[in-house]
Amino acid sequence: MATTRHNITLEEEVYKEFCKYAGKKGIKVSTWINIKMKEFIEEEKMIEEIRKKCS
């Protein structure tokens, strides 16, 4: 799987707190964002399917 780099903007306090808790578990920001984006995509696909079935 290929990866690409992207710059993102985060609220400083949110980032600091994330690092505080995620660091203890060995979670990287990029890994967490990737997982959350995949979850979002799956949810959106499910919503699209439901809308198609209901119309």
ZIBELBEL-V41654 format. One line per field, one symbol per residue. burial: 1 if it has 16 or more other ideal C-beta (glycine too) atoms within 10 Angstrom, else 0. Layout:
BEGIN
burial->???
END
This chain:
BEGIN
burial->0000000000000000000000000000000000000000000000000000000
END
